[in-house]
Amino acid sequence: MRSNPTPRGFVTVHTDRTQRRAIEAQLLQAQKMEMVGQLTGGVAHDFNNILAVVTGNLHLQREALVAAGPIAGTSRPGDGGGGPGDHAD
């Protein structure tokens, strides 16, 4: 028996990683889409909050104007009062 054997061949191991890479790419795409969804949901929520404040303030202003009654010398456009929106035909 020899104490230092001489190699007589070699062994190779091949692994097809095509499927794994495709699955990783799909996972990455799904994560990106999830982040975009969360971002757009947050933006829409913030916009809705701002819109609620604006419409609430407009409602309060309209109530205040109605409660104050008509202002002398003003009229609504189209009622014949000669306001800025009326056109003499």
Buried (B, 14 or more C-beta within 10 A) or exposed (E): EEEEEEEEEEEEEEEEEEEEEEEEEEEEEEEEEEEEEEEEEEEEEEEEEEEEEEEEEEEEEEEEEEEEEEEEEEBEEEEEEEEEEBEEE
